[in-house]
């Protein structure tokens, strides 16, 4: 019997070692009445068709609608745009399409 | 991370999601230290903000992943420059990774470093068998995966994916530009504003290569028409100007143009002339196909590729009357711009 401690191999971590934070979902709104809802078009073809329909439906439910658009669907939304939506809207709906 | 003696380290790395589906080399402290000897940059130097998570990526993290990919230390400067090229707003690695289209960064290396570190520009250039080509491209992708968090099935939800997502890196064969008396054919890097003596990596967002066969053309004029014919179908024959392309000219095809004393500029002019597309044939509805340009764009003649949107590289084995096409992705500010970076020690 070999009584020395078993050899171990030390490996360096290839990841960012960042730890993600769990955050609770914002409480769901009981009603759309009186809310401002942002509709974010990511700039894919026919996204506007979907969002036009949503705007119509939201209007019937008493929500005010603000429209926003990303410059291109291939890149994350610019910080200014995210700030604008966050400060002006109670909720946001982001549309994919094609 | 500590791996016990009864644990298989290769399996342990698979279990932690650190690999691209192939086994990796264990990044021990000694191996990473040797890898870091490949660059003059300090280990804690930040190379880039790595998408998609946009976290700071240090030289050391790149070295760890380069060990895992199987790189030799002398490859590290190429990996670092390649990462700098793709982590720019112009190249848009975030979008390249996240698109459902099966594209990835394609790297072309120019300059003396390619030969010095043993990169392949010849036989099987886009295939297997060369450690430098394969592990440099792989190391970049492992960094995006492990540091940036760009894993398939998560942020990367590509419909089919592509071998370009594993590793797609090669060197240009610069021999034609080194011929006695010089050659009017410039290299890709020269074409993009760099001196021949400068080491450069160019990143292009592309799909997997597709072979273009022409075994009959004996004249430059015939071959350039034939190449244009094939290039028209890149990505989709219905796409014009919005997506770029790469043409990898084989030595035998290249010789047709060299024999006719065509320089790169003449070749690009002639090719461009045969790549003008009549939009009547590709508007939505033409030929019973709904895909296409808006009908309002009928009656125009447009170039298949925007100015500068076709990258031509010379590479491949000495025998074979084939070239290869690498279709691109959305170009310009809407998508990805081909991006070159000087490789520094």
Contacts between the chains, C-beta under 8 A, distances in Angstrom:
chain1	res1	chain2	res2	distance
A	6	B	4	6.6
A	6	B	5	4.0
A	6	B	6	7.1
A	7	B	5	4.9
A	8	B	2	5.0
A	8	B	3	6.3
A	8	B	4	5.6
A	8	B	5	6.1
A	9	B	2	7.3
A	9	B	3	4.5
A	9	B	5	7.9
A	9	B	9	5.5
A	9	B	26	6.5
A	9	B	28	6.7
A	10	B	1	7.3
A	10	B	2	5.8
A	10	B	3	7.8
A	10	B	28	6.6
A	10	B	29	6.1
A	11	B	1	4.7
A	11	B	2	7.7
A	11	B	3	6.1
A	11	B	9	6.7
A	11	B	12	7.7
A	11	B	13	7.4
A	11	B	26	5.6
A	11	B	27	5.5
A	11	B	28	6.4
A	12	B	1	7.6
A	12	B	27	4.7
A	12	B	28	7.4
A	12	B	29	6.3
A	12	B	32	5.3
A	12	B	60	7.9
A	12	B	64	4.8
A	13	B	1	5.8
A	13	B	64	7.2
A	14	B	18	5.5
A	14	B	27	6.2
A	14	B	61	6.8
A	14	B	64	4.5
A	14	B	65	4.9
A	14	B	68	6.0
A	14	B	142	6.9
A	14	B	146	4.2
A	14	B	147	7.3
A	15	B	18	7.3
A	15	B	146	4.8
A	15	B	147	6.4
A	15	B	149	7.9
A	16	B	50	7.2
A	16	B	53	6.5
A	16	B	55	4.2
A	16	B	56	8.0
A	16	B	57	7.3
A	16	B	61	7.2
A	16	B	146	7.7
A	16	B	147	4.9
A	16	B	148	7.5
A	16	B	149	7.1
A	18	B	53	6.7
A	18	B	55	5.4
A	71	B	333	7.6
A	72	B	95	7.9
A	72	B	330	7.9
A	72	B	333	7.0
A	72	B	334	4.6
A	72	B	335	7.2
A	74	B	92	6.0
A	74	B	94	7.9
A	74	B	95	3.4
A	74	B	98	7.9
A	74	B	99	6.7
A	74	B	330	6.0
A	74	B	334	6.4
A	74	B	335	5.0
A	74	B	336	7.6
A	75	B	89	7.7
A	75	B	92	5.9
A	75	B	94	6.4
A	75	B	95	5.5
A	76	B	94	6.3
